[in-house]
Amino acid sequence: MDSERITNRVFAAMLNDIGLGVTLEDMFDRFVGRSMDQCLEIISGLLGRDVPAGFVAEYRARSSAALLSEVKPVPGIEAALDALALPYCVASNGTLEKMQTTLGITGLWLRFEGRIFSIDDVERGKPFPDLYLLAASRYGVAPSHCAVIEDTPTGVTAGVAAGMAVYGYCALTPRRRLEEAGAQFTFASMQDLPGLLSQSGISWPPAVPERV
């Protein structure tokens, strides 16, 4: 989903309203991939004062309205999910409420219901590895046998810190930024993902090295 571009356009407009002159590009550099609490800390530091009361509630209302009218699935995501011979889940710095909105609007909720990990489940969001380590633990899989699909440098950093193979989706984020954050593989089209995972040796159940 291109939800990040939609919600960050709303976010940028609101930041401009309270005195921070930021562009959409600035948003992707400073805020995308971070939790709301992390964003508020950054904003307070830039403003030199607390974020105005009601800011978060207004942002959520305005972003939800924008998502309802604009958000669409990432091209090729359903076919990619159908082709995966692996268990998969969502591990996001967003709240469960936000994911219910975006995944529901795009018709993807039923594919992920019951296998969603959100910022509500951990004390530290990305770039810390906690979300990914929690997901691996729930599935009973060693981190080294997990693959992370990420489209932000913050998320890539978290995946690398978790000790997982990280695949950077660079349709919206420049490939260079994801590679600099540590992505081992990058791709620009979801139709390439199943083959890329297969070629990289990611399989289910995880392969067990032969004993010598």
C-alpha positions in Angstrom: 0.0 0.0 0.0 1.1 3.5 -0.6 -0.3 4.5 2.8 3.0 6.2 3.9 2.9 8.7 1.1 -0.7 9.5 1.9 -0.4 9.8 5.6 2.9 11.7 5.5 1.3 14.3 3.1 -1.3 14.9 5.8 1.5 14.9 8.5 3.6 17.4 6.6 0.7 19.8 6.1 0.0 19.7 9.8 3.6 20.3 10.7 3.7 23.3 8.4 0.5 24.6 10.2 2.3 24.5 13.6 5.5 26.2 12.3 7.7 23.5 10.9 8.4 24.0 7.2 8.8 20.5 6.0 8.4 18.8 2.6 7.2 15.3 1.8 10.8 14.4 1.1 11.7 15.7 4.6 9.0 13.4 6.0 10.6 10.3 4.4 14.0 11.3 5.6 13.0 12.0 9.3 9.8 10.3 10.1 8.8 7.4 7.9 9.1 4.0 9.6 9.1 5.5 13.1 6.4 5.1 15.7 4.2 8.1 16.7 6.0 8.5 20.0 9.3 8.7 18.2 7.9 11.2 15.8 6.6 13.4 18.6 10.0 13.4 20.2 11.6 14.6 17.0 8.9 17.3 16.5 9.2 18.6 20.0 13.0 18.9 19.6 12.6 20.8 16.3 9.9 23.1 17.8 11.6 23.6 21.1 8.3 23.0 22.8 5.6 20.4 23.3 3.5 19.4 20.3 0.1 21.2 20.6 -2.7 19.3 22.5 -5.0 17.4 20.2 -2.3 17.1 17.4 -2.3 13.3 17.4 -6.1 13.0 17.5 -6.4 15.4 14.6 -3.7 13.7 12.6 -5.4 10.3 13.0 -8.8 11.7 12.0 -7.4 13.5 8.9 -5.1 10.6 7.8 -7.9 8.1 8.2 -10.1 10.2 6.0 -7.4 10.5 3.4 -6.7 6.7 3.5 -10.4 5.9 3.0 -10.5 7.9 -0.2 -7.0 7.2 -1.6 -5.2 4.1 -0.4 -4.7 1.2 -2.8 -2.8 -2.1 -2.5 0.8 -2.3 -3.8 0.6 -3.6 -7.3 1.2 -7.3 -7.4 1.0 -7.9 -3.7 -1.9 -10.5 -3.8 -0.2 -12.6 -6.5 3.1 -12.4 -4.6 1.4 -13.6 -1.4 -0.3 -16.4 -3.3 3.0 -17.6 -4.7 4.8 -17.7 -1.3 5.4 -21.1 0.1 6.3 -19.6 3.5 4.4 -18.5 6.6 4.2 -14.7 6.6 3.0 -11.9 8.9 3.0 -8.1 9.4 5.4 -6.5 11.9 4.7 -2.7 11.8 5.6 0.4 13.8 2.0 1.4 13.2 -0.8 0.8 15.6 -3.2 -2.1 15.2 -6.0 0.4 14.6 -4.1 1.9 11.7 -3.4 -1.5 10.1 -7.1 -2.5 10.5 -7.9 0.7 8.5 -5.3 0.3 5.7 -5.5 -3.5 5.3 -9.3 -3.4 5.6 -9.7 -0.7 2.9 -7.4 -2.6 0.5 -9.1 -6.0 1.1 -5.9 -7.5 2.6 -7.1 -7.8 6.2 -8.3 -11.4 6.0 -4.9 -12.4 4.6 -3.1 -11.1 7.7 -5.7 -11.3 10.5 -4.2 -13.2 13.5 -0.6 -12.7 12.3 -0.1 -9.0 12.9 2.5 -7.5 15.3 2.2 -3.8 16.0 3.9 -1.1 18.0 1.2 -1.9 20.7 3.0 -5.3 21.3 6.5 -4.0 22.2 8.1 -1.4 24.3 10.6 -0.3 21.6 9.6 0.0 18.0 11.9 0.0 14.9 14.8 0.7 14.5 15.1 -1.7 17.5 14.6 -5.3 16.5 11.9 -6.1 19.1 9.0 -6.4 16.7 10.8 -8.8 14.4 12.2 -10.9 17.3 8.7 -11.2 18.8 7.3 -12.4 15.5 10.1 -15.0 15.1 9.5 -16.2 18.6 5.7 -16.6 18.1 6.4 -18.6 15.0 9.1 -20.7 16.7 11.7 -19.8 14.1 15.3 -18.7 14.6 15.9 -15.1 13.4 18.5 -16.4 11.0 15.8 -18.4 9.2 13.6 -15.3 8.7 13.3 -12.8 5.9 12.2 -9.2 6.4 10.6 -7.2 3.6 11.0 -3.5 4.3 10.5 -0.2 2.4 12.1 2.2 5.0 15.7 2.6 6.3 14.3 2.4 9.8 12.7 -0.9 9.2 15.8 -2.2 7.4 17.9 -1.3 10.4 15.5 -3.2 12.7 15.7 -6.3 10.5 19.5 -6.3 10.4 19.6 -5.8 14.1 17.3 -8.8 14.5 19.8 -11.0 12.5 17.4 -11.6 9.6 17.9 -11.4 5.9 16.5 -8.1 4.8 14.9 -7.4 1.4 14.4 -3.8 0.5 11.3 -2.8 -1.5 12.5 0.2 -3.4 9.4 1.2 -5.4 9.0 4.3 -3.2 12.3 4.6 -1.3 15.5 5.1 -3.2 17.5 1.8 -3.5 20.6 3.5 -2.2 19.0 4.5 1.1 17.8 0.9 1.8 21.2 -0.5 0.9 23.0 2.0 3.1 20.8 0.9 6.0 21.9 -2.7 5.4 19.4 -4.4 3.0 21.1 -7.4 1.5 18.7 -7.6 -1.4 16.6 -5.0 -3.2 13.7 -5.2 -5.6 11.2 -2.8 -7.2 8.3 -5.0 -8.2 6.3 -7.4 -5.9 6.1 -9.9 -8.7 9.9 -10.4 -8.3 9.7 -11.2 -4.5 8.8 -15.0 -4.5 11.6 -15.8 -7.0 14.0 -13.6 -5.1 13.3 -15.4 -1.8 13.6 -18.8 -3.5 16.9 -17.9 -5.2 18.3 -16.6 -1.9 17.6 -20.0 -0.2 14.7 -18.9 2.1 12.5 -22.0 2.5 9.9 -23.6 4.7 10.5 -25.5 6.9 13.9 -24.0 7.4 16.7 -26.2 6.0 18.8 -28.0 8.6 22.5 -28.3 7.8 23.7 -31.9 7.3 25.9 -33.2 10.1 29.3 -34.2 9.0 
